[in-house]
């Protein structure tokens, strides 16, 4: 039936659609997330509810949104890589600090031993 087709299209848009920066008037009014796929020409929320949708999406705008999303994904991955590298540096610095403290402790023990020997002499 048409209702089943409409719900299938809604599910498709929810999974493959892009969140619009400029929402349709219905989504704007009700504070909903306006997701659109260029195939439908409607947002998922209006389609699900069977409401009129005045969203205007062009192929070029959709392409621009997809490119922007890809660019942001790459920047997120770069940020994660930088965080991982910083964590490795941090872990190495902590290990170096442990080694330096252990060395200092050994040297202090040696100094204490020499001080005791000097007192006995």
ZADO-1210 file (C-alpha; in nm, 4 decimals, padded with zeros to 6 digits):
<atoms>
<atom x="00.0000" y="00.0000" z="00.0000" code="UNK" pos="1"/>
<atom x="00.1011" y="00.3627" z="-00.0223" code="UNK" pos="2"/>
<atom x="00.1488" y="00.3782" z="00.3548" code="UNK" pos="3"/>
<atom x="00.3965" y="00.0910" z="00.3437" code="UNK" pos="4"/>
<atom x="00.5861" y="00.2528" z="00.0532" code="UNK" pos="5"/>
<atom x="00.5922" y="00.5824" z="00.2435" code="UNK" pos="6"/>
<atom x="00.7309" y="00.4122" z="00.5570" code="UNK" pos="7"/>
<atom x="00.9956" y="00.2284" z="00.3537" code="UNK" pos="8"/>
<atom x="01.1029" y="00.5548" z="00.1950" code="UNK" pos="9"/>
<atom x="01.1117" y="00.7131" z="00.5424" code="UNK" pos="10"/>
<atom x="01.3413" y="00.4336" z="00.6658" code="UNK" pos="11"/>
<atom x="01.5640" y="00.4749" z="00.3595" code="UNK" pos="12"/>
<atom x="01.5932" y="00.8493" z="00.4160" code="UNK" pos="13"/>
<atom x="01.6675" y="00.7968" z="00.7861" code="UNK" pos="14"/>
<atom x="01.9532" y="00.5619" z="00.7025" code="UNK" pos="15"/>
<atom x="02.0978" y="00.7282" z="00.3891" code="UNK" pos="16"/>
<atom x="01.9775" y="01.0878" z="00.4120" code="UNK" pos="17"/>
<atom x="02.1687" y="01.3980" z="00.5078" code="UNK" pos="18"/>
<atom x="02.0730" y="01.6346" z="00.7878" code="UNK" pos="19"/>
<atom x="01.9794" y="01.9657" z="00.6328" code="UNK" pos="20"/>
<atom x="02.1320" y="02.2870" z="00.7592" code="UNK" pos="21"/>
<atom x="01.8205" y="02.4801" z="00.6592" code="UNK" pos="22"/>
<atom x="01.5194" y="02.2838" z="00.7789" code="UNK" pos="23"/>
<atom x="01.1805" y="02.2728" z="00.6110" code="UNK" pos="24"/>
<atom x="00.9220" y="02.4972" z="00.7754" code="UNK" pos="25"/>
<atom x="00.7432" y="02.2069" z="00.9486" code="UNK" pos="26"/>
<atom x="01.0607" y="02.0691" z="01.1065" code="UNK" pos="27"/>
<atom x="01.1706" y="02.4210" z="01.1982" code="UNK" pos="28"/>
<atom x="00.8355" y="02.4889" z="01.3658" code="UNK" pos="29"/>
<atom x="00.8350" y="02.1651" z="01.5680" code="UNK" pos="30"/>
<atom x="01.2100" y="02.1459" z="01.6381" code="UNK" pos="31"/>
<atom x="01.2629" y="01.8214" z="01.4466" code="UNK" pos="32"/>
<atom x="01.5693" y="01.6917" z="01.2658" code="UNK" pos="33"/>
<atom x="01.5223" y="01.7479" z="00.8931" code="UNK" pos="34"/>
<atom x="01.6888" y="01.4631" z="00.6993" code="UNK" pos="35"/>
<atom x="01.6593" y="01.4540" z="00.3220" code="UNK" pos="36"/>
<atom x="01.7741" y="01.2266" z="00.0428" code="UNK" pos="37"/>
<atom x="01.7828" y="01.3715" z="-00.3068" code="UNK" pos="38"/>
<atom x="01.5781" y="01.0745" z="-00.4330" code="UNK" pos="39"/>
<atom x="01.2692" y="01.1732" z="-00.2345" code="UNK" pos="40"/>
<atom x="01.2500" y="01.5515" z="-00.2338" code="UNK" pos="41"/>
<atom x="01.0921" y="01.5357" z="00.1131" code="UNK" pos="42"/>
<atom x="01.2349" y="01.5192" z="00.4592" code="UNK" pos="43"/>
<atom x="01.1958" y="01.1997" z="00.6575" code="UNK" pos="44"/>
<atom x="00.9844" y="01.3527" z="00.9363" code="UNK" pos="45"/>
<atom x="00.7272" y="01.5068" z="00.7001" code="UNK" pos="46"/>
<atom x="00.7182" y="01.1851" z="00.4992" code="UNK" pos="47"/>
<atom x="00.6672" y="00.9738" z="00.8114" code="UNK" pos="48"/>
<atom x="00.3796" y="01.1926" z="00.9273" code="UNK" pos="49"/>
<atom x="00.2318" y="01.2392" z="00.5805" code="UNK" pos="50"/>
<atom x="00.2700" y="01.6170" z="00.6052" code="UNK" pos="51"/>
<atom x="00.3528" y="01.8716" z="00.3379" code="UNK" pos="52"/>
<atom x="00.7213" y="01.9423" z="00.3048" code="UNK" pos="53"/>
<atom x="00.8612" y="02.2589" z="00.1538" code="UNK" pos="54"/>
<atom x="01.2271" y="02.1634" z="00.1658" code="UNK" pos="55"/>
<atom x="01.4212" y="02.2625" z="-00.1470" code="UNK" pos="56"/>
<atom x="01.7211" y="02.0455" z="-00.2247" code="UNK" pos="57"/>
<atom x="01.9214" y="02.0555" z="-00.5422" code="UNK" pos="58"/>
<atom x="02.1691" y="01.7919" z="-00.6561" code="UNK" pos="59"/>
<atom x="02.4547" y="02.0421" z="-00.6269" code="UNK" pos="60"/>
<atom x="02.3560" y="02.1368" z="-00.2717" code="UNK" pos="61"/>
<atom x="02.3369" y="01.7715" z="-00.1765" code="UNK" pos="62"/>
<atom x="02.6785" y="01.7090" z="-00.3318" code="UNK" pos="63"/>
<atom x="02.8179" y="02.0036" z="-00.1388" code="UNK" pos="64"/>
<atom x="02.6769" y="01.8631" z="00.1863" code="UNK" pos="65"/>
<atom x="02.8284" y="01.5211" z="00.1160" code="UNK" pos="66"/>
<atom x="03.1687" y="01.6761" z="00.0408" code="UNK" pos="67"/>
<atom x="03.1536" y="01.8834" z="00.3593" code="UNK" pos="68"/>
<atom x="03.0659" y="01.5742" z="00.5590" code="UNK" pos="69"/>
<atom x="03.3607" y="01.3834" z="00.4071" code="UNK" pos="70"/>
<atom x="03.5940" y="01.6735" z="00.4840" code="UNK" pos="71"/>
<atom x="03.4773" y="01.6772" z="00.8464" code="UNK" pos="72"/>
<atom x="03.5193" y="01.3002" z="00.8766" code="UNK" pos="73"/>
<atom x="03.8808" y="01.3340" z="00.7576" code="UNK" pos="74"/>
<atom x="03.9473" y="01.6123" z="01.0089" code="UNK" pos="75"/>
<atom x="03.7988" y="01.4017" z="01.2887" code="UNK" pos="76"/>
<atom x="04.0256" y="01.1117" z="01.1922" code="UNK" pos="77"/>
<atom x="04.3281" y="01.3451" z="01.1828" code="UNK" pos="78"/>
<atom x="04.2367" y="01.4694" z="01.5288" code="UNK" pos="79"/>
<atom x="04.2110" y="01.1122" z="01.6584" code="UNK" pos="80"/>
<atom x="04.5496" y="01.0305" z="01.5070" code="UNK" pos="81"/>
<atom x="04.7021" y="01.3364" z="01.6759" code="UNK" pos="82"/>
<atom x="04.5494" y="01.2340" z="02.0087" code="UNK" pos="83"/>
<atom x="04.6912" y="00.8840" z="01.9724" code="UNK" pos="84"/>
<atom x="05.0371" y="01.0211" z="01.8939" code="UNK" pos="85"/>
<atom x="05.0177" y="01.2570" z="02.1927" code="UNK" pos="86"/>
<atom x="04.9176" y="00.9686" z="02.4196" code="UNK" pos="87"/>
<atom x="05.2200" y="00.7673" z="02.3033" code="UNK" pos="88"/>
<atom x="05.4472" y="01.0639" z="02.3741" code="UNK" pos="89"/>
<atom x="05.2804" y="01.1102" z="02.7138" code="UNK" pos="90"/>
<atom x="05.3243" y="00.7413" z="02.8023" code="UNK" pos="91"/>
<atom x="05.6920" y="00.7555" z="02.6991" code="UNK" pos="92"/>
<atom x="05.7430" y="01.0685" z="02.9108" code="UNK" pos="93"/>
<atom x="05.5847" y="00.8977" z="03.2132" code="UNK" pos="94"/>
<atom x="05.8102" y="00.5960" z="03.1655" code="UNK" pos="95"/>
<atom x="06.1157" y="00.8245" z="03.1386" code="UNK" pos="96"/>
<atom x="06.0032" y="01.0030" z="03.4563" code="UNK" pos="97"/>
<atom x="05.9746" y="00.6725" z="03.6422" code="UNK" pos="98"/>
<atom x="06.3251" y="00.5735" z="03.5322" code="UNK" pos="99"/>
<atom x="06.4682" y="00.9121" z="03.6355" code="UNK" pos="100"/>
<atom x="06.3014" y="00.8908" z="03.9794" code="UNK" pos="101"/>
<atom x="06.4304" y="00.5380" z="04.0320" code="UNK" pos="102"/>
<atom x="06.7819" y="00.6531" z="03.9356" code="UNK" pos="103"/>
<atom x="06.7571" y="00.9456" z="04.1793" code="UNK" pos="104"/>
<atom x="06.6434" y="00.7108" z="04.4577" code="UNK" pos="105"/>
<atom x="06.9382" y="00.4757" z="04.3946" code="UNK" pos="106"/>
<atom x="07.1809" y="00.7712" z="04.3983" code="UNK" pos="107"/>
<atom x="07.0328" y="00.8995" z="04.7260" code="UNK" pos="108"/>
<atom x="07.0711" y="00.5531" z="04.8811" code="UNK" pos="109"/>
<atom x="07.4336" y="00.5443" z="04.7690" code="UNK" pos="110"/>
<atom x="07.4884" y="00.8911" z="04.9163" code="UNK" pos="111"/>
<atom x="07.3299" y="00.7836" z="05.2463" code="UNK" pos="112"/>
<atom x="07.5572" y="00.4788" z="05.2517" code="UNK" pos="113"/>
<atom x="07.8660" y="00.6970" z="05.1953" code="UNK" pos="114"/>
<atom x="07.7472" y="00.9377" z="05.4695" code="UNK" pos="115"/>
<atom x="07.7139" y="00.6461" z="05.7155" code="UNK" pos="116"/>
<atom x="08.0612" y="00.5196" z="05.6261" code="UNK" pos="117"/>
<atom x="08.2043" y="00.8704" z="05.6682" code="UNK" pos="118"/>
<atom x="08.0461" y="00.8986" z="06.0150" code="UNK" pos="119"/>
<atom x="08.1911" y="00.5634" z="06.1144" code="UNK" pos="120"/>
<atom x="08.5339" y="00.6645" z="05.9933" code="UNK" pos="121"/>
</atoms>
